[in-house]
Amino acid sequence: MIAIALKVTLGMVTLATVLNLIRLIKGPDAPDRILALDSLYINAIALIVLFSMVIHSRLYIPAALLIAVMGFIGTVALAKYLKRGSVIE
């Protein structure tokens, strides 16, 4: 039962990732694209964790943590760039 739920969830998160990619490409303005990128890295974390649950391995969890940290830093840097025009003052 858990295996079926994992596969269904993996499919749903993959669909959400594809929709985020579409929003990233077609976004009407820069803030929408930044939000799509933020959602995209959250979906990437979910995909990695779900995949590691499917194959019963803890090997991919540090990669998910690294993507979380880098995604947060990237989102903050892009938001600061849009607000002020520079990242480092």
Secondary structure, 3 states (H helix, E strand, C coil): CHHHHHHHHHHHHHHHHHHHHHHHHHCCCHHHHHHHHHHHHHHHHHHHHHHHHHCCCCCCHHHHHHHHHHHHHHHHHHHHHHHHCCCCC
